[in-house]
Amino acid sequence: MRKSRSYIATPPGETIKEQLNDRGMSQKEFAARMDMSEKHISKLINGDVQLTSETAVRLEMVLGVPARFWNNLEAIYREKIIKVEAENSMETDEKIAKQFPYSEMAKFGWVPQTRNVKEKVINLRKYFEVVELSLLGSEQITRIACRRLAITEKSDLALMAWAQEAKIKARDIQTAPINIKGLIAALPQIRKMTVLKPKEFCPQIKKCLEECGVALVFLPHLKGSFLQGASFVDGNKIVVGLTARGKDADKFWFSLFHEIAHIALGHVMQLNGTSEDDEKEADIWAGNTLIPSGDFESLKKEGDYSEKRVIQFAKSQGISPGIVVGRLQREGMIKYNMLNNLKEKYEM
């Protein structure tokens, strides 16, 4: 017997058990008369195996109750099971749905507007392309390498929603086969783009990455996700999603190179996503790719962090001065309120 709030699914086996009790017949004798194993009869009575048309005919011979009666009981039972499971899964999914930033997702046009929780569940199932939201815990579905500032249960769900939108958007982007070596070889070219304006470098970066099998997608920030960027494999391409609107240039480039690090270091291919050590490794890789550690150490030894010197150093590196400022701030060489005039804000 299976239950939900509105339905009870009672297997035909309950009626069989009643018939046996009325006759004072044991399951062992009944199995012999049915010419079936005791194990199968036990499963039949408990509803663990389906009552087939052949079994229904045997029941008519042994118990004298028409086969159509047993077939009808089985059909009703199977229908009720579906309703029980659907209702139970809906109740579970309703709890999950309430954890998603649904109204914000709807504002961005990712899901339809609605206040009805059941409609939210259906819309989210379609959005994530799963029959139940509880399946989102599967590692096969949520293999994501990402850079974010905090991790909470709600932020994990917001991250899933954001990454799904990146996946959907990336489907319209045609890429060449994945080429990790080609991507690494293209890094100096991408690094030079840090001195350009977004309208200049955006199409160039996208084209460069597409030639290496990477689809770059820009998305708005989703509240609660604490997200900077994410990367993952989807079919025959790698998807890199970034939040960029209103972002400081140094944070944008660091996030981009952090996600490229996950690709270059093989993190996106891991079944279990990224670990804390992977994130730290990607941070170091990104920082040193943008500014080689040896050159940065030389700047630190000088101890001159004036605006003039930072601009001069950035020019010698061929990168945006804002990237140097961001690195100096993160490593505590200057305060976060210093030299921010050298940082540019991007509007993608």
CORNOR-V712217 format. One record per residue. SS is DSSP state (hx for helix, st for strand, lp for the rest). D_LAST is the distance of its C-alpha to the last C-alpha in Angstrom with 2 decimals. Layout:
ss: {SS | SS}
d_last: {D_LAST | D_LAST}
This chain:
ss: {lp | st | st | lp | lp | lp | lp | st | st | lp | lp | lp | hx | hx | hx | hx | hx | hx | hx | hx | hx | hx | hx | lp | lp | lp | hx | hx | hx | hx | hx | hx | hx | hx | lp | lp | lp | hx | hx | hx | hx | hx | hx | hx | hx | hx | lp | lp | lp | lp | lp | lp | hx | hx | hx | hx | hx | hx | hx | hx | hx | hx | hx | lp | lp | lp | hx | hx | hx | hx | hx | hx | hx | hx | hx | hx | hx | hx | hx | hx | hx | hx | hx | hx | hx | hx | hx | hx | hx | hx | hx | hx | hx | hx | hx | hx | hx | lp | lp | lp | lp | hx | hx | hx | hx | hx | hx | lp | lp | lp | lp | lp | lp | lp | lp | lp | hx | hx | hx | hx | hx | hx | hx | hx | hx | hx | hx | hx | lp | lp | lp | lp | hx | hx | hx | hx | hx | lp | lp | lp | lp | lp | lp | lp | st | st | st | st | lp | lp | lp | lp | hx | hx | hx | hx | hx | hx | hx | hx | hx | hx | hx | hx | hx | hx | hx | hx | hx | hx | lp | lp | lp | lp | lp | lp | lp | lp | lp | hx | hx | hx | hx | hx | hx | lp | hx | hx | hx | hx | hx | hx | hx | hx | hx | lp | lp | hx | hx | hx | hx | hx | hx | hx | hx | hx | hx | hx | hx | hx | lp | lp | lp | st | st | st | st | st | st | lp | lp | lp | lp | lp | lp | lp | st | st | st | st | st | st | st | st | lp | lp | st | st | st | st | st | st | st | lp | lp | lp | st | st | hx | hx | hx | hx | hx | hx | hx | hx | hx | hx | hx | hx | hx | hx | hx | hx | lp | lp | hx | hx | hx | lp | lp | lp | lp | lp | lp | hx | hx | hx | hx | hx | hx | hx | hx | hx | hx | hx | hx | hx | hx | hx | lp | lp | hx | hx | hx | hx | hx | hx | hx | hx | hx | hx | lp | lp | lp | lp | hx | hx | hx | hx | hx | hx | hx | hx | hx | hx | hx | lp | lp | lp | hx | hx | hx | hx | hx | hx | hx | hx | hx | hx | lp | lp | lp | lp | lp | lp | lp | lp | lp | hx | hx | hx | lp | lp | st | st | lp | lp}
d_last: {56.63 | 52.96 | 51.72 | 48.74 | 48.68 | 49.99 | 51.58 | 54.27 | 54.68 | 58.29 | 59.23 | 62.38 | 63.77 | 64.59 | 66.96 | 68.41 | 69.09 | 70.88 | 73.01 | 73.98 | 74.88 | 77.05 | 78.86 | 79.09 | 77.57 | 75.72 | 72.48 | 74.41 | 77.00 | 74.35 | 72.48 | 75.76 | 76.50 | 72.97 | 73.33 | 70.01 | 69.21 | 69.31 | 65.78 | 64.51 | 66.52 | 65.06 | 61.49 | 62.49 | 63.86 | 60.77 | 58.41 | 56.92 | 57.87 | 57.77 | 61.05 | 61.49 | 63.72 | 66.20 | 66.37 | 66.88 | 69.90 | 71.32 | 70.88 | 72.86 | 75.68 | 75.80 | 75.05 | 76.21 | 72.99 | 71.59 | 68.74 | 66.73 | 66.78 | 65.20 | 62.63 | 61.68 | 61.38 | 59.09 | 56.85 | 56.60 | 55.89 | 53.05 | 51.49 | 51.79 | 50.22 | 47.10 | 46.98 | 47.65 | 44.93 | 42.41 | 43.19 | 43.14 | 39.82 | 38.39 | 39.58 | 38.04 | 34.72 | 34.77 | 34.84 | 31.89 | 29.89 | 30.36 | 28.53 | 25.24 | 22.66 | 23.55 | 22.77 | 19.16 | 18.88 | 20.53 | 18.23 | 15.28 | 17.76 | 18.52 | 22.19 | 24.52 | 25.33 | 28.73 | 30.83 | 33.45 | 33.33 | 34.95 | 32.42 | 29.66 | 31.47 | 31.77 | 28.14 | 27.03 | 29.59 | 28.23 | 24.60 | 25.66 | 28.27 | 31.17 | 34.50 | 34.38 | 31.67 | 34.04 | 33.36 | 29.90 | 31.85 | 32.74 | 31.57 | 31.38 | 28.69 | 26.54 | 26.45 | 23.23 | 22.47 | 20.03 | 19.22 | 19.61 | 21.34 | 24.18 | 26.02 | 27.81 | 29.05 | 26.52 | 23.63 | 24.90 | 24.74 | 21.27 | 20.23 | 22.08 | 20.36 | 16.83 | 18.07 | 19.79 | 16.74 | 15.17 | 18.58 | 18.72 | 15.43 | 16.59 | 19.82 | 18.47 | 17.47 | 20.53 | 21.23 | 24.27 | 26.57 | 25.53 | 26.40 | 26.12 | 28.10 | 25.92 | 22.80 | 24.66 | 25.82 | 22.31 | 21.25 | 22.44 | 20.41 | 17.15 | 18.21 | 18.64 | 15.01 | 14.35 | 15.62 | 13.27 | 10.30 | 6.84 | 8.06 | 11.18 | 10.77 | 8.37 | 11.27 | 13.80 | 12.98 | 12.87 | 16.12 | 17.70 | 17.27 | 18.40 | 21.47 | 22.28 | 22.03 | 18.72 | 16.07 | 12.56 | 10.69 | 7.52 | 9.02 | 9.42 | 12.02 | 15.49 | 18.06 | 20.90 | 19.36 | 18.93 | 16.49 | 14.41 | 14.41 | 17.01 | 18.71 | 21.65 | 23.77 | 23.80 | 26.60 | 26.42 | 22.90 | 20.97 | 17.80 | 15.23 | 12.82 | 10.38 | 9.11 | 6.20 | 5.51 | 7.96 | 9.10 | 11.50 | 11.15 | 14.44 | 13.61 | 10.62 | 13.07 | 15.94 | 14.52 | 13.78 | 17.27 | 18.78 | 17.94 | 19.19 | 22.22 | 22.97 | 23.13 | 25.15 | 27.47 | 28.10 | 26.97 | 25.13 | 28.53 | 30.32 | 31.73 | 31.42 | 27.82 | 27.34 | 29.72 | 29.30 | 30.69 | 28.16 | 25.31 | 27.12 | 27.73 | 24.07 | 23.28 | 26.03 | 25.04 | 21.41 | 22.71 | 25.43 | 23.43 | 21.05 | 24.15 | 27.54 | 29.72 | 32.60 | 30.71 | 29.23 | 32.75 | 34.10 | 31.72 | 32.81 | 36.45 | 36.07 | 34.96 | 33.39 | 29.95 | 29.93 | 26.91 | 28.74 | 29.50 | 26.01 | 24.63 | 27.57 | 27.09 | 23.40 | 24.46 | 27.25 | 24.93 | 22.46 | 19.48 | 17.36 | 19.69 | 17.35 | 17.97 | 21.67 | 21.49 | 19.84 | 22.61 | 25.29 | 24.27 | 24.19 | 27.56 | 29.07 | 29.83 | 28.30 | 27.46 | 24.00 | 24.40 | 25.15 | 23.22 | 19.95 | 19.80 | 19.00 | 15.79 | 12.53 | 9.79 | 6.14 | 3.81 | 0.00}
